[in-house]
């Protein structure tokens, strides 16, 4: 079993009063929000498609073929995105 994602490593750089809220992270990415979804599960895929409805951009760091296999190829996202 894989360990869950730990988030942006910058969150842990430098001393902090609150775990995961290092000073560099707070200064450079104050409005960043994070979410973890298991896209291989129906609930995760549905949540991602709901997020796509209001997104301006969808960026990913896997091959396009992998996105297609997950059900998140261009055509599927385009179906739920009005613009």
Residue pairs with C-beta under 8 A, 6 or more apart in sequence:
4 36
5 36
7 20
7 34
8 25
8 29
8 32
8 34
10 22
10 24
10 25
10 28
10 29
11 20
11 21
11 22
11 25
12 20
12 22
12 25
13 22
13 23
13 24
13 25
14 22
14 23
14 24
15 22
15 23
16 22
16 23
25 32
35 47
35 51
37 44
37 45
37 47
37 48
38 44
39 45
39 48
39 70
39 72
40 70
45 70
45 71
45 72
48 72
49 72
49 76
49 77
49 80
52 58
52 77
52 80
52 81
53 80
53 81
53 82
55 81
58 72
58 77
60 67
60 72
64 73
64 74
67 73
